[in-house]
């Protein structure tokens, strides 16, 4: 599952059925200093926090009950591995930059 971020606050979900990976992709036009993506906090150049409740609201998400169940399982596994920030109710995501 990939969270894609563009300039102007545009955020969408790509590979929504791949529950084995979770990352944030910043496209070339997305500048850190003008970051305005609600529910996403850039921690540094390598990691970000993505609000757990944000992901199901993104464009590109399939609208069926099985997706909800798989997403809940992914969050549970992320919690087991220490990738959940309980205070912020967010999942840690690795950042990749696209040209």
MMTF fields as JSON, N, C-alpha, C and O atoms, coordinates in Angstrom:
{
  "mmtfVersion": "1.0.0",
  "mmtfProducer": "UNKNOWN",
  "numBonds": 395,
  "numAtoms": 396,
  "numGroups": 99,
  "numChains": 1,
  "numModels": 1,
  "chainsPerModel": [1],
  "groupsPerChain": [99],
  "chainIdList": ["A"],
  "bondAtomList": [4, 2, 8, 6, 12, 10, 16, 14, 20, 18, 24, 22, 28, 26, 32, 30, 36, 34, 40, 38, 44, 42, 48, 46, 52, 50, 56, 54, 60, 58, 64, 62, 68, 66, 72, 70, 76, 74, 80, 78, 84, 82, 88, 86, 92, 90, 96, 94, 100, 98, 104, 102, 108, 106, 112, 110, 116, 114, 120, 118, 124, 122, 128, 126, 132, 130, 136, 134, 140, 138, 144, 142, 148, 146, 152, 150, 156, 154, 160, 158, 164, 162, 168, 166, 172, 170, 176, 174, 180, 178, 184, 182, 188, 186, 192, 190, 196, 194, 200, 198, 204, 202, 208, 206, 212, 210, 216, 214, 220, 218, 224, 222, 228, 226, 232, 230, 236, 234, 240, 238, 244, 242, 248, 246, 252, 250, 256, 254, 260, 258, 264, 262, 268, 266, 272, 270, 276, 274, 280, 278, 284, 282, 288, 286, 292, 290, 296, 294, 300, 298, 304, 302, 308, 306, 312, 310, 316, 314, 320, 318, 324, 322, 328, 326, 332, 330, 336, 334, 340, 338, 344, 342, 348, 346, 352, 350, 356, 354, 360, 358, 364, 362, 368, 366, 372, 370, 376, 374, 380, 378, 384, 382, 388, 386, 392, 390],
  "bondOrderList": [1, 1, 1, 1, 1, 1, 1, 1, 1, 1, 1, 1, 1, 1, 1, 1, 1, 1, 1, 1, 1, 1, 1, 1, 1, 1, 1, 1, 1, 1, 1, 1, 1, 1, 1, 1, 1, 1, 1, 1, 1, 1, 1, 1, 1, 1, 1, 1, 1, 1, 1, 1, 1, 1, 1, 1, 1, 1, 1, 1, 1, 1, 1, 1, 1, 1, 1, 1, 1, 1, 1, 1, 1, 1, 1, 1, 1, 1, 1, 1, 1, 1, 1, 1, 1, 1, 1, 1, 1, 1, 1, 1, 1, 1, 1, 1, 1, 1],
  "groupList": [{"groupName": "UNK", "atomNameList": ["N", "CA", "C", "O"], "elementList": ["N", "C", "C", "O"], "formalChargeList": [0, 0, 0, 0], "bondAtomList": [1, 0, 2, 1, 3, 2], "bondOrderList": [1, 1, 2], "singleLetterCode": "X", "chemCompType": "L-PEPTIDE LINKING"}],
  "groupTypeList": [0, 0, 0, 0, 0, 0, 0, 0, 0, 0, 0, 0, 0, 0, 0, 0, 0, 0, 0, 0, 0, 0, 0, 0, 0, 0, 0, 0, 0, 0, 0, 0, 0, 0, 0, 0, 0, 0, 0, 0, 0, 0, 0, 0, 0, 0, 0, 0, 0, 0, 0, 0, 0, 0, 0, 0, 0, 0, 0, 0, 0, 0, 0, 0, 0, 0, 0, 0, 0, 0, 0, 0, 0, 0, 0, 0, 0, 0, 0, 0, 0, 0, 0, 0, 0, 0, 0, 0, 0, 0, 0, 0, 0, 0, 0, 0, 0, 0, 0],
  "groupIdList": [1, 2, 3, 4, 5, 6, 7, 8, 9, 10, 11, 12, 13, 14, 15, 16, 17, 18, 19, 20, 21, 22, 23, 24, 25, 26, 27, 28, 29, 30, 31, 32, 33, 34, 35, 36, 37, 38, 39, 40, 41, 42, 43, 44, 45, 46, 47, 48, 49, 50, 51, 52, 53, 54, 55, 56, 57, 58, 59, 60, 61, 62, 63, 64, 65, 66, 67, 68, 69, 70, 71, 72, 73, 74, 75, 76, 77, 78, 79, 80, 81, 82, 83, 84, 85, 86, 87, 88, 89, 90, 91, 92, 93, 94, 95, 96, 97, 98, 99],
  "secStructList": [7, 3, 3, 3, 3, 7, 4, 4, 4, 7, 3, 3, 3, 3, 1, 6, 6, 7, 6, 6, 7, 7, 3, 3, 3, 3, 3, 6, 6, 7, 7, 4, 4, 4, 7, 7, 7, 6, 6, 3, 3, 3, 7, 1, 1, 1, 3, 3, 3, 3, 3, 2, 2, 2, 2, 6, 6, 1, 5, 6, 7, 7, 7, 1, 2, 2, 2, 2, 2, 2, 2, 2, 2, 2, 2, 2, 2, 2, 2, 2, 6, 6, 7, 3, 3, 6, 6, 6, 6, 3, 3, 3, 3, 3, 3, 3, 3, 3, 7],
  "xCoordList": [0.85, 0.0, 0.895, 1.835, 0.591, 1.409, 0.51, -0.545, 0.945, 0.27, 1.053, 2.221, 0.427, 1.091, 0.693, -0.488, 1.703, 1.476, 1.978, 3.08, 1.15, 1.459, 1.336, 0.764, 1.864, 1.734, 0.254, -0.56, -0.079, -1.457, -2.326, -3.548, -1.702, -2.464, -3.129, -3.957, -2.788, -3.404, -2.742, -1.52, -3.565, -3.096, -4.001, -5.224, -3.385, -4.183, -3.52, -2.338, -4.286, -3.821, -3.501, -4.319, -2.321, -1.932, -1.643, -1.317, -1.753, -1.579, -2.383, -1.831, -3.674, -4.464, -4.684, -5.132, -4.37, -4.567, -3.278, -3.285, -2.174, -0.901, -0.759, -0.304, -1.143, -1.125, 0.198, 0.333, 1.167, 2.466, 3.46, 4.445, 3.22, 4.12, 3.295, 2.111, 3.934, 3.256, 4.293, 5.231, 4.135, 5.104, 4.424, 3.3, 5.146, 4.694, 5.588, 6.81, 4.992, 5.765, 5.493, 4.353, 6.564, 6.467, 6.878, 8.011, 5.979, 6.285, 7.079, 7.073, 7.752, 8.706, 8.108, 8.807, 6.833, 6.227, 5.826, 5.404, 5.956, 5.593, 6.803, 7.794, 6.712, 7.826, 7.549, 6.465, 8.54, 8.4, 8.019, 7.18, 8.625, 8.369, 6.953, 6.503, 6.244, 4.869, 3.882, 2.75, 4.312, 3.496, 2.174, 2.127, 1.103, -0.225, -1.163, -2.334, -0.644, -1.459, -2.029, -1.303, -3.302, -3.946, -3.819, -4.102, -3.395, -3.267, -1.907, -1.687, -0.978, 0.368, 1.37, 1.321, 2.285, 3.331, 4.682, 5.006, 5.47, 6.822, 7.716, 7.86, 8.315, 9.187, 10.584, 11.197, 11.079, 12.392, 12.399, 11.333, 13.567, 13.629, 13.334, 13.156, 13.281, 13.114, 11.8, 11.344, 11.181, 9.995, 8.874, 9.103, 7.655, 6.465, 5.478, 5.594, 4.516, 3.389, 2.138, 1.888, 1.355, 0.108, -1.026, -1.03, -1.981, -3.113, -3.83, -4.152, -4.074, -4.742, -6.105, -6.495, -6.823, -8.159, -8.135, -9.161, -6.979, -6.88, -6.944, -7.642, -6.226, -6.057, -7.39, -7.517, -8.384, -9.651, -10.423, -11.378, -10.034, -10.751, -10.121, -10.677, -8.976, -8.233, -8.815, -9.373, -8.672, -9.031, -8.173, -6.99, -8.774, -8.057, -8.332, -7.899, -9.043, -9.366, -10.56, -11.576, -10.445, -11.604, -12.689, -12.383, -13.921, -15.026, -15.726, -16.803, -15.089, -15.723, -15.266, -14.228, -16.065, -15.815, -14.518, -13.867, -14.133, -12.899, -11.687, -10.719, -11.717, -10.599, -10.499, -9.406, -11.633, -11.643, -11.014, -10.217, -11.371, -10.842, -9.332, -8.597, -8.861, -7.424, -6.652, -5.538, -7.234, -6.568, -6.45, -5.404, -7.513, -7.476, -6.409, -5.722, -6.276, -5.243, -3.851, -2.943, -3.675, -2.385, -2.019, -0.877, -2.97, -2.729, -2.359, -1.464, -3.033, -2.731, -1.301, -0.586, -0.888, 0.484, 1.496, 2.559, 1.166, 2.059, 2.225, 3.313, 1.158, 1.202, 2.138, 2.929, 2.045, 2.92, 4.397, 5.246, 4.695, 6.081, 6.551, 7.688, 5.687, 6.061, 6.004, 6.652, 5.234, 5.162, 3.968, 3.69, 3.267, 2.108, 2.494, 3.039, 2.206, 2.353, 0.985, 0.078, 0.84, -0.46, -0.978, -2.177, -0.079, -0.486, -1.097, -2.079, -0.516, -1.01, -1.97, -2.526, -2.16, -3.024, -2.62, -3.431, -1.324, -0.761, 0.2, 0.76, 0.373, 1.297, 2.565, 2.506, 3.71, 4.991, 5.135, 4.883, 5.538, 5.74, 7.106, 7.534, 7.771, 9.038, 8.704, 7.705, 9.543, 9.342, 10.232, 11.419, 9.643, 10.393, 10.064, 8.953, 11.036, 10.832, 10.857, 11.712, 9.908, 9.832, 10.198, 9.775, 10.976, 11.339, 10.152, 10.286],
  "yCoordList": [-1.17, 0.0, 1.231, 1.338, 2.133, 3.335, 4.561, 4.661, 5.477, 6.767, 7.735, 8.009, 8.254, 9.183, 10.613, 10.92, 11.487, 12.886, 13.794, 13.623, 14.754, 15.722, 17.125, 17.319, 18.087, 19.481, 19.851, 19.258, 20.804, 21.276, 20.447, 20.593, 19.576, 18.8, 17.564, 16.954, 17.174, 16.003, 14.733, 14.59, 13.815, 12.547, 11.454, 11.591, 10.361, 9.246, 7.936, 7.896, 6.87, 5.535, 4.771, 4.727, 4.175, 3.31, 1.923, 1.788, 0.908, -0.486, -0.774, -1.276, -0.462, -0.583, -2.011, -2.219, -2.996, -4.385, -5.052, -6.226, -4.308, -4.84, -4.46, -3.362, -5.358, -5.09, -5.478, -5.402, -5.89, -6.308, -5.156, -5.243, -4.09, -2.943, -1.687, -1.62, -0.719, 0.537, 1.633, 1.666, 2.534, 3.618, 4.873, 4.849, 5.966, 7.282, 7.719, 7.744, 8.063, 8.511, 9.994, 10.412, 10.779, 12.207, 12.437, 12.144, 12.949, 13.224, 14.521, 15.349, 14.686, 15.79, 17.154, 18.035, 17.332, 18.643, 18.852, 19.945, 17.815, 17.921, 18.399, 17.682, 19.609, 20.171, 20.087, 20.438, 19.619, 19.432, 20.733, 20.721, 21.833, 23.083, 23.614, 24.476, 23.107, 23.543, 22.41, 22.447, 21.407, 20.231, 20.622, 21.316, 20.166, 20.486, 19.289, 19.439, 18.111, 16.915, 16.589, 16.136, 16.812, 16.529, 15.051, 14.195, 14.755, 13.38, 12.77, 11.601, 13.543, 13.052, 13.995, 15.208, 13.418, 14.2, 13.674, 12.511, 14.516, 14.128, 14.273, 15.368, 13.173, 13.195, 13.674, 14.439, 13.222, 13.601, 13.248, 13.068, 13.147, 12.846, 11.381, 11.026, 10.528, 9.096, 8.511, 7.494, 9.144, 8.563, 9.58, 10.78, 9.051, 9.875, 9.088, 7.871, 9.792, 9.168, 9.46, 10.599, 8.411, 8.54, 8.134, 7.028, 9.024, 8.736, 7.471, 7.323, 6.57, 5.304, 5.562, 4.856, 6.553, 6.86, 7.548, 7.611, 8.064, 8.743, 7.761, 8.005, 6.665, 5.738, 5.299, 5.335, 4.888, 4.46, 5.574, 5.288, 6.819, 7.931, 8.37, 9.218, 7.805, 8.275, 7.784, 6.69, 8.613, 8.212, 7.015, 6.957, 6.061, 4.869, 3.67, 2.558, 3.882, 2.795, 2.013, 2.604, 0.672, -0.134, -0.019, 0.081, -0.033, 0.106, -1.236, -1.483, -2.089, -3.353, -3.773, -3.333, -4.629, -5.045, -5.829, -5.753, -6.575, -7.359, -6.438, -6.765, -5.304, -4.353, -3.831, -3.74, -3.494, -3.012, -4.038, -3.683, -5.3, -6.364, -6.511, -6.62, -6.514, -6.649, -5.442, -5.589, -4.265, -3.072, -3.162, -2.841, -3.595, -3.75, -4.772, -4.582, -5.837, -6.836, -6.251, -6.534, -5.432, -4.792, -3.875, -3.881, -3.102, -2.205, -3.01, -2.617, -4.119, -4.968, -5.506, -5.531, -5.932, -6.43, -5.303, -5.505, -4.124, -2.974, -2.663, -2.3, -2.807, -2.573, -3.584, -3.223, -4.849, -5.896, -5.589, -5.925, -4.948, -4.638, -3.28, -2.88, -2.57, -1.281, -0.13, 0.895, -0.282, 0.761, 1.685, 2.511, 1.554, 2.409, 3.407, 3.03, 4.671, 5.706, 5.835, 6.462, 5.235, 5.186, 6.575, 6.836, 7.464, 8.814, 9.576, 10.3, 9.411, 10.107, 9.258, 9.73, 8.0, 7.066, 7.037, 7.271, 6.737, 6.791, 5.633, 5.055, 5.312, 4.263, 4.925, 5.911, 4.378, 4.852, 4.357, 3.187, 5.24, 4.898, 5.39, 6.491, 4.576, 4.977, 5.944, 5.769, 6.959, 7.945, 7.614, 7.326, 7.659, 7.566, 8.805, 9.331, 9.259, 10.441, 10.001, 9.219, 10.519, 10.209, 11.456, 12.567, 11.253, 12.42, 12.959, 13.925],
  "zCoordList": [0.0, 0.0, 0.0, 0.787, -0.875, -1.031, -0.873, -1.498, -0.036, 0.102, -0.776, -0.502, -1.825, -2.729, -2.38, -2.219, -2.265, -1.905, -3.015, -3.537, -3.356, -4.391, -3.823, -2.75, -4.532, -4.135, -4.097, -4.806, -3.292, -3.199, -2.26, -2.256, -1.463, -0.504, -1.064, -0.387, -2.291, -2.909, -2.383, -2.43, -1.883, -1.341, -1.892, -1.894, -2.362, -2.876, -2.517, -2.174, -2.599, -2.264, -3.545, -4.464, -3.607, -4.721, -4.168, -2.988, -4.982, -4.546, -3.279, -2.3, -3.288, -2.06, -1.571, -0.444, -2.414, -2.005, -1.534, -1.164, -1.547, -1.064, 0.406, 0.729, 1.281, 2.715, 3.362, 4.584, 2.568, 3.105, 3.185, 3.918, 2.453, 2.512, 2.779, 2.451, 3.369, 3.669, 3.586, 4.383, 2.625, 2.477, 1.972, 1.473, 2.121, 1.684, 0.54, 0.68, -0.587, -1.746, -1.958, -2.156, -1.913, -2.179, -3.627, -4.008, -4.417, -5.82, -5.936, -5.025, -7.051, -7.24, -6.918, -6.418, -7.198, -6.963, -5.498, -5.122, -4.677, -3.258, -2.472, -2.336, -1.961, -1.192, 0.288, 0.755, 1.022, 2.468, 3.187, 4.088, 2.794, 3.503, 3.299, 4.054, 2.283, 2.061, 2.316, 1.835, 3.069, 3.348, 3.976, 4.992, 3.353, 3.873, 3.754, 3.405, 4.045, 3.946, 5.316, 6.201, 5.493, 6.778, 7.105, 6.267, 8.323, 8.767, 8.508, 8.826, 7.932, 7.656, 8.291, 8.088, 9.067, 9.713, 9.267, 9.505, 8.624, 8.24, 9.457, 10.002, 9.884, 11.059, 10.704, 11.448, 9.572, 9.056, 7.572, 6.984, 6.96, 5.521, 5.199, 4.033, 6.228, 5.99, 6.475, 5.952, 7.474, 8.091, 8.281, 8.431, 8.269, 8.477, 9.325, 9.467, 9.879, 10.557, 9.74, 9.347, 9.491, 8.731, 9.661, 10.201, 9.844, 10.722, 10.261, 9.082, 11.195, 10.873, 10.237, 9.307, 10.722, 10.201, 8.841, 8.166, 8.431, 7.135, 5.974, 4.991, 6.082, 4.957, 4.347, 3.123, 5.129, 4.527, 3.814, 3.092, 4.0, 3.366, 2.049, 1.351, 1.706, 0.536, -0.781, -0.865, -1.803, -3.16, -3.537, -3.199, -4.24, -4.647, -3.757, -4.062, -2.666, -1.746, -2.276, -2.642, -2.32, -2.701, -1.626, -0.437, -2.037, -1.082, -0.885, -1.429, -0.096, 0.263, 1.658, 2.154, 2.267, 3.65, 3.79, 4.832, 2.774, 2.899, 2.984, 3.672, 2.307, 2.405, 3.841, 4.4, 4.424, 5.81, 6.752, 7.621, 6.579, 7.437, 7.251, 8.233, 5.999, 5.727, 6.263, 6.766, 6.157, 6.677, 8.207, 8.771, 8.863, 10.321, 10.735, 11.739, 9.973, 10.259, 10.06, 10.841, 9.016, 8.768, 9.938, 10.398, 10.41, 11.542, 12.788, 13.537, 13.011, 14.172, 14.088, 15.09, 12.908, 12.738, 12.916, 13.502, 12.413, 12.59, 14.078, 14.524, 14.829, 16.281, 16.946, 17.817, 16.533, 17.08, 16.848, 17.673, 15.72, 15.364, 15.882, 15.629, 16.603, 17.169, 16.185, 16.396, 15.105, 14.076, 14.249, 13.38, 15.357, 15.633, 16.722, 17.759, 16.475, 17.488, 18.153, 17.606, 19.339, 20.015, 20.366, 20.27, 20.773, 21.156, 19.985, 20.153, 18.804, 17.608, 16.777, 15.786, 17.187, 16.464, 14.978, 14.082, 14.764, 13.415, 13.166, 14.097, 11.894, 11.457, 10.938, 10.203, 11.326, 10.802, 9.369, 9.082, 8.483, 7.082, 6.611, 6.958, 5.831, 5.207, 4.066, 3.368, 3.883, 2.818, 1.629, 1.783, 0.448, -0.805, -1.617, -1.553, -2.376, -3.24, -4.705, -5.121, -5.468, -6.898, -7.708, -7.388, -8.739, -9.592, -10.352, -11.103]
}
